[in-house]
Each structure stands twice: as structure tokens, then as C-alpha cells.
Amino acid sequence: QKEVEQDPGPLSVPEGAIVSLNCTYSNSAFQYFMWYRQYSRKGPELLMYTYSSGNKEDGRFTAQVDKSSKYISLFIRDSQPSDSATYLCAMGVFTGGGNKLTFGTGTQLKVEL
Amino acid sequence: DAGVTQSPTHLIKTRGQQVTLRCSPKSGHDTVSWYQQALGQGPQFIFQYYEEEERQRGNFPDRFSGHQFPNYSSELNVNALLLGDSALYLCASSSGRNTEAFFGQGTRLTVV
């Protein structure tokens, strides 16, 4: 079993829709959580970072963490064609000796006009 | 403010050869991590450098080695290349104990 599970999609939605992207994890030691957006053949771009259960909002994006269920989500409101990309969840453990990230496989999102 | 820069952007090598990839971290960052991303997969952690030493390592063979220079830039070396080493190699930088990691555009390595 992978430490981080993410549905690869593809997920296709109409412009303006609310998008929900999800990851589950098995390692209860994970303490901080990130969402990255990756356009085709480009490097990942950090969208959201959080380390506590609950919601964190930034513009059209909301990151949600439920540590008791080992489940994280990213919501995108008023989705735009420019949001079409692969979304990667990543998580790690606070240590004094490094900050290795464990990634999901990524969900491919297409927002259609 | 320059972000994380990687060179080269693309590279084609023959099986058995050696390759060196380079990374300059974001201004103000002193920690560099390397990841391998196969097509359709998430990035996999290779190793991390801080204060010119390897601080943490993922599940990669010794053919993968690295170095960090006093100016915090880093190199990833891969020896005896295999076809399976074909991937996007990503460099991420962060600052000390700060866990937010920022990625470069990657180097796409093709082994033929």
C-alpha cells in the first residue's frame, strides 16, 4: 500500500464549477501538508501549505485537513481553463534532520469552456 | 528575485553513461532536495543537502550521488545510466528548518 493515495483522474469539469481534489494517507506521522500545481512538462508550483486540521483559504483555493481520518482536500472555486493542470498532494514530518516530502501520484484536471 | 534554476532543461544520454545535473536554489535558501518524477507519477525523494552534507536520503541506489557547494548550489550525479532512469529530475529549495519547498522547472533526462 502506498503511503499517499490520490485518484489520478482525469477529472473534467465545466468552467465555473467547484472542484474537489482529495488524498488519503496511511502514515499517521505526517504533520504538514501541501498542494502543488504542475503544468505539463513544468516543475510543481506550491499552492497551499498547512500543518493543522481544519480549513485554510487563499483566494479561490481552500485546503482542508482531517488528521483523524487521514484525509486532505483541495477545493477550487469558480474554476477557470487556466486551472487545467495536474494537482499533487504532498506531506511530510517535522524533523531536525530534513524535510522529505512524500507525494501522491497527482490528479489531472481539465476545466472546459 | 530568481527562483530555483536548473540546468540543462533537456538531456539525452546513452545507457551506461554518467550524467550531472545542476541546481541553484532560490535566493535566501540554503537547503536543496532532489526528486525523480517518472511519467504519470508523483515526484520521488532522492536526497537532501544542507551545509554541504547529505542530510536525508530516499530509496535510491548508490549510483545516485550529489554535492552541495558553499554557495548552496547543488549537483546530482547518476552513474551507469539505465533506461529506467529516464524521468524529470526536480530540484527543490527551502530555508533551514522551514518545510515549504519550492521547485525548479526540472531537467528532462532521456536514456536511450
Interface residues (C-beta under 8 A of the other chain):
Chain A: V4 Q6 P8 Y32 M34 Y36 R41 K42 G43 P44 E45 L46 Y49 L88 A90 G92 F94 G96 G97 G98 N99 K100 L101 T102 F103 G104 T105 G106
Chain B: V4 Q6 T31 S33 Y35 G40 Q41 G42 P43 Q44 F45 Q48 Y50 R55 Q56 G58 L88 L90 A92 S94 R97 N98 T99 E100 A101 F102 F103 G104 Q105 G106 R108
